[in-house]
Amino acid sequence: MSHSIQNVAVIGAGTMGAAIAALLANAGLPVTLLDAVPTSLTPEEAQQGLTLTSPQVRNRLVQAGFERMRQAKPPALVNEAAAGLITLGNTEDDFDRLAAADWIIEVIIEKLEAKRALLARLEAVRKPGSIVSSNTSGLPIASLAEGRSDDFKRHFLGTHFFNPPQILKLLEIIPTPDADSAVVETITRFAENVLGRGIVHCKDTPNFIGNRLFSPGNSFAIHYAFEHGYTIAEVDALTGPLLGRPKTATFRLQDLVGIDIAVHVAHNLYDLIPHDRHREVLRSPHMERVANELMARGWLGNKSKQGFYKQGQDAQGQRIFLVLNPATFEYEVAQMPRFEAVEAVGKIADLGQRLTALFDPRWQADRGAQLAWAVVSFDLAYAAACAQEIAYDLKSLDDAMRWGFAYEAGPFELWDRLGVAATAAKMEASGLVVAPWVKAMLAAGCPTFYRRENGQTTGFYDWDQQQYRNLP
Ligand SMILES: NC(=O)c1ccc[n+]([C@@H]2O[C@H](COP(=O)([O-])OP(=O)(O)OC[C@H]3O[C@@H](n4cnc5c(N)ncnc54)[C@H](O)[C@@H]3O)[C@@H](O)[C@H]2O)c1
């Protein structure tokens, strides 16, 4: 059966739901955006004589989410006409409106029972053939649809947008074994062609692809840094653009995400992957000590105006950036970190050449090069270790890191540029395990993850066929 998407609905008007509604409206689609009904009045509402039956109270949450989205920077909506395509409502008075939608996206709080209850209600109102998806970051997609009918399950899948969607174009699509392939194809084509998304199909495994790679990698960088006495400013100077990654690097990103949220995500993932021998980094005692103290003090990052960084003033009243000393919990004036190796290679524009130069044996005693190598080699080894568990092909991991985290190159693209066999040997010499399929690839006479012919990338290694497969 083919599906046509003309009318969409988003349930949950928080950070992600309102932004997803904007994305759909920007593409010219009418969108119904619903949120829950408040269970108590604010003091202002009570003072105005409003009650829980007043329409403006009942739509308070959706209205607030919509207004916050309109203030987003960079803007979430392309113009006023797009704003006009979004109709607001609540999940009690307006639930029947969902019957008109061809695609309904669930974007409510990350709680299994709340999502399941909502899907049960949706089953009763959705029109035949309509598609339902969840934006969950980590709950198993199949478990959300437990208890639903076979027809519902055929039309249900995970659609994981990245924050903020107006910047990050990754959309992870997670079909369950029950999902109809025509449904998956419809959402894939629509999201690619109409919403401009970069699509990655994922297996239904904990945190899917992007976040599964990112959380352990980030936790490892923090663990290694604290274990070896690097300052926060040093880590951020080394793990941003030098490695082809955004300026938010490691600790600035923790502040942006919120230290409490980052810890919650790491702990959640830890519990979900008991089979993963790298998972201990997610509960690094060094990070736990610092994060627990920061959380106890309420220093959660940007939302509480201090975390690993804080803005201050110098004696002349000029704005300066202060950085946390994780040993004393005092803030200190950030010094520009200096590493001889980084100064020597920093001007090399090409990422592969820059890192090849940085990882040259001549810099092996340089602390900057040491941390950079530790972080990159962990990420490459980890990506290879879990690739077959989480993805259908290696390219999905690269696309996820470029589109979802703004990395210049994904793990296998970077590994190719560093030289696969030589880097694998160096990783083993550093005590890392290189995944068997990578060794099988080299043994099969495939020296790189991607096949390049006449300066063009024409294919990538297919771990099932043990040979290159043409790019689509
Ligand atoms: N924030 C992110 O960076 C991000 C990124 C990707 C995916 N996600 C996922 O997207 C979902 C939403 O996350 P968020 O950050 O937008 O959360 P949020 O807390 O900003 O918003 C959640 C919204 O859902 C509403 N809500 C709660 N229960 C409801 C119900 N039963 N019916 C209707 N509305 C209800 C809340 O009032 C709130 O407006 C979660 O599953 C989360 O894991 C979040």
Ligand as a Chemical Component Dictionary entry (heavy atoms), coordinates in Angstrom:
data_LIG
# 
_chem_comp.id                   LIG 
_chem_comp.type                 NON-POLYMER 
_chem_comp.pdbx_formal_charge   0 
_chem_comp.three_letter_code    LIG 
# 
loop_
_chem_comp_atom.comp_id 
_chem_comp_atom.atom_id 
_chem_comp_atom.alt_atom_id 
_chem_comp_atom.type_symbol 
_chem_comp_atom.charge 
_chem_comp_atom.model_Cartn_x 
_chem_comp_atom.model_Cartn_y 
_chem_comp_atom.model_Cartn_z 
_chem_comp_atom.pdbx_ordinal 
LIG N1  N1  N 0  15.757 17.433 23.799 1  
LIG C1  C1  C 0  16.508 16.747 22.958 2  
LIG O1  O1  O 0  17.657 17.112 22.676 3  
LIG C2  C2  C 0  15.958 15.527 22.281 4  
LIG C3  C3  C 0  16.570 15.077 21.107 5  
LIG C4  C4  C 0  16.039 13.970 20.453 6  
LIG C5  C5  C 0  14.948 13.300 20.983 7  
LIG N2  N2  N 1  14.386 13.756 22.149 8  
LIG C6  C6  C 0  13.195 13.024 22.621 9  
LIG O2  O2  O 0  12.033 13.775 22.252 10 
LIG C7  C7  C 0  11.013 13.609 23.246 11 
LIG C8  C8  C 0  10.632 14.969 23.805 12 
LIG O3  O3  O 0  11.794 15.567 24.351 13 
LIG P1  P1  P 0  11.856 17.136 24.644 14 
LIG O4  O4  O 0  13.278 17.452 24.919 15 
LIG O5  O5  O -1 11.119 17.886 23.586 16 
LIG O6  O6  O 0  11.046 17.188 26.009 17 
LIG P2  P2  P 0  10.353 18.432 26.715 18 
LIG O7  O7  O 0  10.302 18.119 28.151 19 
LIG O8  O8  O 0  10.959 19.706 26.252 20 
LIG O9  O9  O 0  8.854  18.375 26.114 21 
LIG C9  C9  C 0  7.956  17.338 26.367 22 
LIG C10 C10 C 0  6.562  17.898 26.151 23 
LIG O10 O10 O 0  5.633  16.824 26.231 24 
LIG C11 C11 C 0  4.516  17.267 26.974 25 
LIG N3  N3  N 0  3.848  16.087 27.513 26 
LIG C12 C12 C 0  4.242  15.307 28.537 27 
LIG N4  N4  N 0  3.400  14.288 28.706 28 
LIG C13 C13 C 0  2.436  14.427 27.753 29 
LIG C14 C14 C 0  1.285  13.684 27.390 30 
LIG N5  N5  N 0  0.955  12.581 28.047 31 
LIG N6  N6  N 0  0.531  14.113 26.351 32 
LIG C15 C15 C 0  0.864  15.233 25.682 33 
LIG N7  N7  N 0  1.962  15.985 25.966 34 
LIG C16 C16 C 0  2.728  15.576 26.988 35 
LIG C17 C17 C 0  5.086  18.197 28.023 36 
LIG O11 O11 O 0  4.092  19.072 28.540 37 
LIG C18 C18 C 0  6.160  18.919 27.233 38 
LIG O12 O12 O 0  5.673  20.079 26.583 39 
LIG C19 C19 C 0  11.575 12.641 24.278 40 
LIG O13 O13 O 0  11.183 11.347 23.951 41 
LIG C20 C20 C 0  13.082 12.818 24.111 42 
LIG O14 O14 O 0  13.799 11.692 24.515 43 
LIG C21 C21 C 0  14.846 14.847 22.795 44 
# 
loop_
_chem_comp_bond.comp_id 
_chem_comp_bond.atom_id_1 
_chem_comp_bond.atom_id_2 
_chem_comp_bond.value_order 
_chem_comp_bond.pdbx_ordinal 
LIG N1  C1  SING 1  
LIG C1  O1  DOUB 2  
LIG C1  C2  SING 3  
LIG C2  C3  SING 4  
LIG C2  C21 DOUB 5  
LIG C3  C4  DOUB 6  
LIG C4  C5  SING 7  
LIG C5  N2  DOUB 8  
LIG N2  C6  SING 9  
LIG N2  C21 SING 10 
LIG C6  O2  SING 11 
LIG C6  C20 SING 12 
LIG O2  C7  SING 13 
LIG C7  C8  SING 14 
LIG C7  C19 SING 15 
LIG C8  O3  SING 16 
LIG O3  P1  SING 17 
LIG P1  O4  DOUB 18 
LIG P1  O5  SING 19 
LIG P1  O6  SING 20 
LIG O6  P2  SING 21 
LIG P2  O7  DOUB 22 
LIG P2  O8  SING 23 
LIG P2  O9  SING 24 
LIG O9  C9  SING 25 
LIG C9  C10 SING 26 
LIG C10 O10 SING 27 
LIG C10 C18 SING 28 
LIG O10 C11 SING 29 
LIG C11 N3  SING 30 
LIG C11 C17 SING 31 
LIG N3  C12 SING 32 
LIG N3  C16 SING 33 
LIG C12 N4  DOUB 34 
LIG N4  C13 SING 35 
LIG C13 C14 SING 36 
LIG C13 C16 DOUB 37 
LIG C14 N5  SING 38 
LIG C14 N6  DOUB 39 
LIG N6  C15 SING 40 
LIG C15 N7  DOUB 41 
LIG N7  C16 SING 42 
LIG C17 O11 SING 43 
LIG C17 C18 SING 44 
LIG C18 O12 SING 45 
LIG C19 O13 SING 46 
LIG C19 C20 SING 47 
LIG C20 O14 SING 48 
# 
